[in-house]
Amino acid sequence: MNKKSLQAKKNHHYVWAHYLARWSDDGRNVWHTTPTGKIIRDCVRAFARENYFYKSRELTPNHINVIRHLSSLSPGHLQEQHEAYLSDFLKVQKLGAAYRASGVRDHEADQALYALECNRLENLHSSHEREARTVIDDLASGEISILAEGDNLINFVAFLGHQISRTKSFKETFSSTFPEFSKMGSDAIQVHRLIEDCWWFVSYMFGINIGWSLYASRNSDSHCLLINNTKKGFITSDQPVINVHPDLKEGEVVPPTDDTCDFFFPLSPNAAYMINKSDKFPKGINLISDDIADEMNTKIAKAARTHIVGVDRDAVALYGKHVGTRDAIVDGHFGAL
């Protein structure tokens, strides 16, 4: 193995740095809120991350049973895809177990196994980012026609699916959106802990499902590009894809596959993409008003767990008071388990 492949990645970002840089005036630094509520200007790689967030950990038979149970709620072809990914991770796990049981120790082998544990899922997310990069760049420039070319729509919705499920906020809200917990009684705590342990895999599995759902419903949903030429540029956050369906109540969180889903994804201060099940916006390109920009920014801020990002300090300060609103509600449910 080459030296690069032996390097374990520690800083796992759940929001893409290249994406966040669209709110930067120098391609590197942006204004954002901090966990203490301050507003600072910092590098896009310095936040919306957690050390070893995607690091694969040992899967016991109980973990595998929970994963397969969650997978069983999906269509058959997605279950096959989940199983294929699971099999790959289990092969590496068995390889590591056999190596450690052998009693033989080799520094390069130790490094290789550790790098695989740290990097495999992070690299999968990076591959989705690369495949969607050209599409996102074009959409941010107002070129919606890019989605009609080749596999661009598939790559884009696959990216969106994972961007929804890969964040820390989604992890924390899962327990309030998963109806199975309410049926488990005293077993809910144990199952919840098992899911916590293997969330690194479960979140990727959910991303596959959401991306497929968005593609499967592409002909019935309204795909549109919102152009914002107002004085209130779009902001983004540590949960950059949110559900803004008009039928949702304040603070309500529903499963992403629900019929009441209007996904809003800011692409830059001047553009955003939406996939609507409602009739809020028609297909194609829409010029929006100040009121719509303010509405979407407020919802982005309320759905953020810690960080909102704006093109300048004033943009962040305007919406900073809303950060954590939704998660404060969700945490009440989460703490009950």
Buried (B, 14 or more C-beta within 10 A) or exposed (E): EEEEEBEBBEEBBBBBBEBBBBBBEEEEBBBBBBEEEEBBBEEBEBBBBEEBBBBBBEBEEBBBEBBEEBBEEBEEEBBEBBEEBBEEBEEBBEBBEEBEEEEEEEEEBBBBBBBBBBBBBBEBBBEBBEBBBBBBBBBBEBBBEBBEEEEBBBBBBBBBBBBBBBBBBBBBBBBBBBEEBEEEEEEBEEBBEBBEBBBBBBBBBBBBBBBBBBBEBBEEBBBBBBBBEBEBBBBBBBBBBBBBBEEBEEBBBBBBBEEBBBBBBBBBBBBBBBBBBBEBBEEEBBEBEEEBBBBBBBBBBBBBBBBBBBBBBEBBBBBBEBBBBBBEBBBEBBEEE
